[in-house]
Amino acid sequence: MSLTATAPTALPVPWGLTDEQHEFVQAIREFVRREAPTSAERTAIFSPGGEVRREELLGKVAELGWIGVGLPEEYGGSGGGVFDTCLFTEEIARVLPVVGPMVSHVVAHVYLHFGTEEQKADIIGGICNGRPEAIAISEPAAGSDVGNLSCRADPVDGGFVINGQKTWISNAHASDHILLICRTDPNGTKFDGVSMISVPTDAEGLEIRGIDTMVGKEVNDVFFSDVFADAGQVVGDAGQGWVQLMAGFNVERVLVGAVGVGMAIRALEEVLVYVNEREQFGRKIGSFQVQKHRIAELATEIACTRAFVHDVARRVDAEPERMLAREASMVKLKASELAKRVSLECQAMMGGYGYATEYGMEMQVRQALGIIFGGGTSDIHRETIAKTFGL
């Protein structure tokens, strides 16, 4: 049984949108109602051993012009901003898996600000057409401590030779390129001598292995063994990769925030269907005060968090060159923790049915737990926020 396709909308379309944005959100809602995967399909994809591939779905979204809603028209986008991408991400996350498109958008913004015109046309144009892209940052010994990365690209005549391992890389199994963050100058400080290199996934010496997780094979280990990259594959300035990476974190964290809000809305919508159908003690369980109050509180938290995510998204559009360290980390922290809390509480309200794969809430819980780690753990973001207060 799948509740998502028939679930009532827990929150109305956000206030303050233009007519065009309002119509855009309504169109996405209609699309996800039609394209909502069945419970069996979701179980097959988001279970240990399942491989998360969604080319057909991404193709449909790309044909509608939505993948590139926040990207420039000259590269195939619609000319909107991060806020428009945020609206898209939130609505899609209510029903469909969105980690792939979200990662692609983060990659697109790196190329948009630092890539050559040829790189922009190729990578951003491909993303707008539904082609996923990947970015490789984390390593076995460099997760939260990203500056500890050891994957290196040694300069040789005409380019670089890359050796090392990356891990937890979303989209790598479905992408044509990987935007690699690696060390090109071993003599630099922890944050110096880091570069970005665009590496084709069919490059000789590159190996991709899917990692089994509780939501299927969404992430990957990537191994580089004497992989050659010519100098033209560097994105931006060699040695400036760390600065370039930091500049992209605003977009990443806002979009993770949108995913968290979308997931939370979905969980609330599904539990609303359940409590209005399930009867105990001769009445609908949604009529009991304890359930009504839990739902009221969760809906309020979601509404407040969504307003915050949208506010920061608008600030990113207004000040694209400014690093919003505090606000972006707050968005990621709040929205991902919200998704976890709402999903777990909705699962509890469904009792044993929340544990059964038939209803999909247990799958929702597994997906919500995943975004606690992606884009920086909650504790890392708490540290970041504290530092902005001089602590």
Secondary structure, 3 states (H helix, E strand, C coil): CCCHHHCCCCCCCCCCCCHHHHHHHHHHHHHHHHHCCCHHHHHHHCCCCCECCCHHHHHHHHHCCCCCCCCCHHHCCCCCCHHHHHHHHHHHHCCCCCHHHHHHHHHHHHHHHHCCHHHHHHHHHHHHCCCCCEEECCECCECCCHHHCCCEEEEECCEEEEEEEECCCCCHHHCCEEEEEEECCCCCCCCCCEEEEEEECCCCCEEEEEEEECCEEEEEEEEEEEEEEEHHHEECCCCEHHHHHHHCHHHHHHHHHHHHHHHHHHHHHHHHHHHCCCEECCEEHHHCHHHHHHHHHHHHHHHHHHHHHHHHHHHHHHCCCCCCHHHHHHHHHHHHHHHHHHHHHHHHHCHHHHHCCCCCHHHHHHHHHHCCCCCCCHHHHHHHHHHCCCC
